[in-house]
Amino acid sequence: MVFSSITFLFYFLPIVLLSYYLVPKKVKNIVLLISSLFFYFWGEPKNILIMISMIVFSYIGGLVIDKLREKKSKFLKLFLFIIIVIDLSALFYFKYIDFLIRNINLYLE
């Protein structure tokens, strides 16, 4: 599904907006999360497990960072740095590694 497709503009977007504004405030983020996962699943179903695992990893990392911040731990910045590096590494690997390999191969030919 592409943002400019008929399916997105006339089916998906109105359903998401309607459900977002009809649900209670506590559930709005869950509606957006499920809608986003469905949108990405529609486009590339093979990567949905990777996306869900990264969401869970980042969420747990955020909870740990919150606990470290409450305790005023000296490891807060280190842990935050590690979480960011892991998230960006996963993004780079799954999004850009093919581009990098193709360009290296073209250069080495």
CNS distance restraints for C-alpha pairs under 8 A (distance, minus, plus):
assign (resid   1 and name CA) (resid   5 and name CA) 6.65 0.50 0.50
assign (resid   1 and name CA) (resid   7 and name CA) 7.05 0.50 0.50
assign (resid   1 and name CA) (resid   8 and name CA) 6.43 0.50 0.50
assign (resid   1 and name CA) (resid  39 and name CA) 7.01 0.50 0.50
assign (resid   1 and name CA) (resid  42 and name CA) 6.19 0.50 0.50
assign (resid   1 and name CA) (resid  43 and name CA) 5.46 0.50 0.50
assign (resid   2 and name CA) (resid   8 and name CA) 6.68 0.50 0.50
assign (resid   2 and name CA) (resid  43 and name CA) 7.92 0.50 0.50
assign (resid   3 and name CA) (resid   8 and name CA) 5.87 0.50 0.50
assign (resid   3 and name CA) (resid   9 and name CA) 7.04 0.50 0.50
assign (resid   4 and name CA) (resid   8 and name CA) 6.81 0.50 0.50
assign (resid   4 and name CA) (resid   9 and name CA) 6.61 0.50 0.50
assign (resid   5 and name CA) (resid   9 and name CA) 6.20 0.50 0.50
assign (resid   6 and name CA) (resid  10 and name CA) 5.70 0.50 0.50
assign (resid   6 and name CA) (resid  11 and name CA) 7.55 0.50 0.50
assign (resid   7 and name CA) (resid  11 and name CA) 5.32 0.50 0.50
assign (resid   7 and name CA) (resid  12 and name CA) 6.34 0.50 0.50
assign (resid   8 and name CA) (resid  12 and name CA) 4.72 0.50 0.50
assign (resid   8 and name CA) (resid  13 and name CA) 5.71 0.50 0.50
assign (resid   9 and name CA) (resid  13 and name CA) 5.55 0.50 0.50
assign (resid   9 and name CA) (resid  14 and name CA) 7.29 0.50 0.50
assign (resid  10 and name CA) (resid  14 and name CA) 6.40 0.50 0.50
assign (resid  11 and name CA) (resid  15 and name CA) 6.22 0.50 0.50
assign (resid  12 and name CA) (resid  16 and name CA) 6.15 0.50 0.50
assign (resid  13 and name CA) (resid  17 and name CA) 6.05 0.50 0.50
assign (resid  14 and name CA) (resid  18 and name CA) 5.88 0.50 0.50
assign (resid  15 and name CA) (resid  19 and name CA) 6.02 0.50 0.50
assign (resid  16 and name CA) (resid  20 and name CA) 5.91 0.50 0.50
assign (resid  16 and name CA) (resid  31 and name CA) 7.67 0.50 0.50
assign (resid  16 and name CA) (resid  32 and name CA) 7.63 0.50 0.50
assign (resid  16 and name CA) (resid  35 and name CA) 6.71 0.50 0.50
assign (resid  17 and name CA) (resid  21 and name CA) 6.25 0.50 0.50
assign (resid  18 and name CA) (resid  22 and name CA) 6.12 0.50 0.50
assign (resid  19 and name CA) (resid  23 and name CA) 6.11 0.50 0.50
assign (resid  19 and name CA) (resid  31 and name CA) 7.36 0.50 0.50
assign (resid  20 and name CA) (resid  28 and name CA) 5.66 0.50 0.50
assign (resid  20 and name CA) (resid  31 and name CA) 6.28 0.50 0.50
assign (resid  20 and name CA) (resid  32 and name CA) 7.30 0.50 0.50
assign (resid  21 and name CA) (resid  28 and name CA) 7.81 0.50 0.50
assign (resid  23 and name CA) (resid  27 and name CA) 6.24 0.50 0.50
assign (resid  23 and name CA) (resid  28 and name CA) 6.38 0.50 0.50
assign (resid  24 and name CA) (resid  28 and name CA) 6.65 0.50 0.50
assign (resid  27 and name CA) (resid  31 and name CA) 6.33 0.50 0.50
assign (resid  28 and name CA) (resid  32 and name CA) 6.38 0.50 0.50
assign (resid  29 and name CA) (resid  33 and name CA) 6.08 0.50 0.50
assign (resid  30 and name CA) (resid  34 and name CA) 6.10 0.50 0.50
assign (resid  31 and name CA) (resid  35 and name CA) 6.00 0.50 0.50
assign (resid  32 and name CA) (resid  36 and name CA) 5.96 0.50 0.50
assign (resid  33 and name CA) (resid  37 and name CA) 6.19 0.50 0.50
assign (resid  34 and name CA) (resid  38 and name CA) 6.10 0.50 0.50
assign (resid  35 and name CA) (resid  39 and name CA) 6.10 0.50 0.50
assign (resid  36 and name CA) (resid  40 and name CA) 6.25 0.50 0.50
assign (resid  37 and name CA) (resid  41 and name CA) 5.89 0.50 0.50
assign (resid  37 and name CA) (resid  48 and name CA) 7.29 0.50 0.50
assign (resid  38 and name CA) (resid  42 and name CA) 6.04 0.50 0.50
assign (resid  39 and name CA) (resid  43 and name CA) 6.67 0.50 0.50
assign (resid  40 and name CA) (resid  44 and name CA) 6.08 0.50 0.50
assign (resid  40 and name CA) (resid  45 and name CA) 7.23 0.50 0.50
assign (resid  40 and name CA) (resid  48 and name CA) 7.23 0.50 0.50
assign (resid  41 and name CA) (resid  45 and name CA) 4.36 0.50 0.50
assign (resid  41 and name CA) (resid  46 and name CA) 7.72 0.50 0.50
assign (resid  41 and name CA) (resid  47 and name CA) 7.51 0.50 0.50
assign (resid  41 and name CA) (resid  48 and name CA) 5.83 0.50 0.50
assign (resid  44 and name CA) (resid  48 and name CA) 7.35 0.50 0.50
assign (resid  47 and name CA) (resid  51 and name CA) 6.35 0.50 0.50
assign (resid  48 and name CA) (resid  52 and name CA) 6.12 0.50 0.50
assign (resid  49 and name CA) (resid  53 and name CA) 6.04 0.50 0.50
assign (resid  50 and name CA) (resid  54 and name CA) 6.17 0.50 0.50
assign (resid  51 and name CA) (resid  55 and name CA) 6.17 0.50 0.50
assign (resid  52 and name CA) (resid  56 and name CA) 6.21 0.50 0.50
assign (resid  53 and name CA) (resid  57 and name CA) 6.03 0.50 0.50
assign (resid  54 and name CA) (resid  58 and name CA) 6.00 0.50 0.50
assign (resid  54 and name CA) (resid  87 and name CA) 7.28 0.50 0.50
assign (resid  55 and name CA) (resid  59 and name CA) 6.02 0.50 0.50
assign (resid  56 and name CA) (resid  60 and name CA) 6.11 0.50 0.50
assign (resid  57 and name CA) (resid  61 and name CA) 6.06 0.50 0.50
assign (resid  58 and name CA) (resid  62 and name CA) 6.05 0.50 0.50
assign (resid  58 and name CA) (resid  83 and name CA) 7.15 0.50 0.50
assign (resid  58 and name CA) (resid  87 and name CA) 7.54 0.50 0.50
assign (resid  59 and name CA) (resid  63 and name CA) 6.34 0.50 0.50
assign (resid  60 and name CA) (resid  64 and name CA) 6.25 0.50 0.50
assign (resid  61 and name CA) (resid  65 and name CA) 6.11 0.50 0.50
assign (resid  61 and name CA) (resid  80 and name CA) 7.97 0.50 0.50
assign (resid  61 and name CA) (resid  83 and name CA) 6.57 0.50 0.50
assign (resid  62 and name CA) (resid  66 and name CA) 6.15 0.50 0.50
assign (resid  63 and name CA) (resid  67 and name CA) 6.37 0.50 0.50
assign (resid  64 and name CA) (resid  68 and name CA) 6.16 0.50 0.50
assign (resid  65 and name CA) (resid  69 and name CA) 6.04 0.50 0.50
assign (resid  65 and name CA) (resid  76 and name CA) 6.32 0.50 0.50
assign (resid  65 and name CA) (resid  79 and name CA) 7.16 0.50 0.50
assign (resid  65 and name CA) (resid  80 and name CA) 6.78 0.50 0.50
assign (resid  66 and name CA) (resid  70 and name CA) 6.27 0.50 0.50
assign (resid  67 and name CA) (resid  71 and name CA) 6.39 0.50 0.50
assign (resid  68 and name CA) (resid  72 and name CA) 5.96 0.50 0.50
assign (resid  68 and name CA) (resid  73 and name CA) 5.23 0.50 0.50
assign (resid  68 and name CA) (resid  75 and name CA) 7.41 0.50 0.50
assign (resid  68 and name CA) (resid  76 and name CA) 5.72 0.50 0.50
assign (resid  69 and name CA) (resid  73 and name CA) 6.33 0.50 0.50
assign (resid  69 and name CA) (resid  76 and name CA) 6.50 0.50 0.50
assign (resid  72 and name CA) (resid  76 and name CA) 7.63 0.50 0.50
assign (resid  75 and name CA) (resid  79 and name CA) 5.99 0.50 0.50
assign (resid  76 and name CA) (resid  80 and name CA) 6.10 0.50 0.50
assign (resid  77 and name CA) (resid  81 and name CA) 6.04 0.50 0.50
assign (resid  78 and name CA) (resid  82 and name CA) 6.22 0.50 0.50
assign (resid  79 and name CA) (resid  83 and name CA) 6.22 0.50 0.50
assign (resid  80 and name CA) (resid  84 and name CA) 6.22 0.50 0.50
assign (resid  81 and name CA) (resid  85 and name CA) 6.10 0.50 0.50
assign (resid  82 and name CA) (resid  86 and name CA) 6.15 0.50 0.50
assign (resid  83 and name CA) (resid  87 and name CA) 6.18 0.50 0.50
assign (resid  84 and name CA) (resid  88 and name CA) 6.06 0.50 0.50
assign (resid  85 and name CA) (resid  89 and name CA) 5.87 0.50 0.50
assign (resid  86 and name CA) (resid  90 and name CA) 6.20 0.50 0.50
assign (resid  87 and name CA) (resid  91 and name CA) 6.29 0.50 0.50
assign (resid  88 and name CA) (resid  92 and name CA) 6.03 0.50 0.50
assign (resid  89 and name CA) (resid  93 and name CA) 6.03 0.50 0.50
assign (resid  90 and name CA) (resid  94 and name CA) 6.09 0.50 0.50
assign (resid  91 and name CA) (resid  95 and name CA) 5.68 0.50 0.50
assign (resid  91 and name CA) (resid  96 and name CA) 7.65 0.50 0.50
assign (resid  92 and name CA) (resid  96 and name CA) 5.12 0.50 0.50
assign (resid  92 and name CA) (resid  97 and name CA) 6.41 0.50 0.50
assign (resid  93 and name CA) (resid  97 and name CA) 4.98 0.50 0.50
assign (resid  96 and name CA) (resid 100 and name CA) 6.30 0.50 0.50
assign (resid  97 and name CA) (resid 101 and name CA) 6.10 0.50 0.50
assign (resid  98 and name CA) (resid 102 and name CA) 6.03 0.50 0.50
assign (resid  99 and name CA) (resid 103 and name CA) 6.24 0.50 0.50
assign (resid 100 and name CA) (resid 104 and name CA) 6.18 0.50 0.50
assign (resid 101 and name CA) (resid 105 and name CA) 6.10 0.50 0.50
assign (resid 102 and name CA) (resid 106 and name CA) 6.17 0.50 0.50
assign (resid 103 and name CA) (resid 107 and name CA) 6.11 0.50 0.50
assign (resid 104 and name CA) (resid 108 and name CA) 6.14 0.50 0.50
assign (resid 105 and name CA) (resid 109 and name CA) 6.22 0.50 0.50
